[in-house]
Amino acid sequence: MKKIVIAASLLVASAAFAGSYDKCVTCHGANGEKAALGKSKVIKDMTKADFVSALKGYQAGTYGGAQKGLMTAQVKDMTEATMNEIADLIVK
């Protein structure tokens, strides 16, 4: 039973991560190489700390320019662990 609970938890966590990463890819590209809508920073050029800080700032409503409203909605339910996992895939 314990193995089933652990497996289910991992499946839910990986599905949440995949959905969050897919949101990033849509505008920023698979490798974070695009300026979203031609206006944002290229996230692959950010440090991991700056990337995670920016996402937390979007969540808090304290970071962002033209894309602030759009990004706030994208990260509102994202955990810090997910932010770090995405950062490990995309940024320096």
C-alpha positions in Angstrom: 0.0 0.0 0.0 2.8 2.4 0.9 4.4 1.8 -2.6 1.1 2.7 -4.3 0.8 5.9 -2.3 4.4 6.9 -3.1 3.9 6.1 -6.8 0.7 8.0 -7.0 2.3 11.0 -5.3 5.2 10.9 -7.8 2.8 10.7 -10.7 0.8 13.7 -9.6 4.0 15.7 -9.0 5.4 14.8 -12.4 2.1 15.7 -14.1 2.1 19.1 -12.3 5.7 19.7 -13.4 5.0 18.7 -17.0 2.0 21.1 -17.2 4.0 24.0 -15.7 6.9 23.3 -18.1 4.6 23.1 -21.1 3.3 26.6 -20.2 6.9 27.9 -20.4 7.6 26.2 -23.7 4.6 27.7 -25.4 5.9 31.2 -25.2 9.6 30.9 -24.3 10.6 27.8 -26.5 11.8 24.4 -25.4 15.1 25.7 -24.3 14.0 29.1 -23.1 15.5 30.7 -26.2 12.7 33.0 -27.2 11.6 36.4 -26.0 7.9 35.6 -25.2 5.7 37.6 -27.5 8.8 39.5 -28.5 8.8 41.4 -25.2 10.2 39.3 -22.4 13.7 38.4 -21.3 15.3 35.3 -22.9 15.1 33.0 -19.8 17.9 30.7 -20.9 20.3 33.6 -20.3 19.1 34.1 -16.7 20.8 32.5 -13.7 18.8 29.9 -11.8 18.5 32.3 -8.8 17.2 35.1 -11.0 14.8 32.8 -12.8 13.3 31.5 -9.6 13.2 34.9 -8.0 11.4 36.3 -11.0 8.8 33.5 -10.8 8.3 34.2 -7.1 8.0 37.9 -7.9 5.3 37.2 -10.5 3.4 35.1 -7.9 3.6 37.9 -5.4 2.8 40.6 -8.0 6.1 42.4 -7.3 7.9 41.6 -10.5 7.4 42.2 -14.2 6.6 44.7 -16.8 4.4 44.3 -19.8 3.9 40.5 -19.2 3.1 40.8 -15.5 -0.6 40.0 -15.7 0.0 37.1 -18.1 2.8 35.6 -16.1 1.1 36.0 -12.7 -1.7 33.7 -14.0 0.9 31.1 -15.3 2.8 30.8 -12.0 0.1 31.4 -9.4 -0.1 27.7 -8.3 3.5 26.7 -9.0 5.6 25.4 -6.1 9.1 26.5 -5.5 10.2 22.9 -6.2 8.6 23.1 -9.7 10.3 26.4 -10.3 13.7 24.9 -9.5 13.0 21.8 -11.7 12.1 24.1 -14.6 15.2 26.2 -13.9 17.4 23.1 -14.0 16.1 22.3 -17.5 16.3 25.8 -19.0 18.6 28.2 -17.4 22.4 28.4 -16.7 
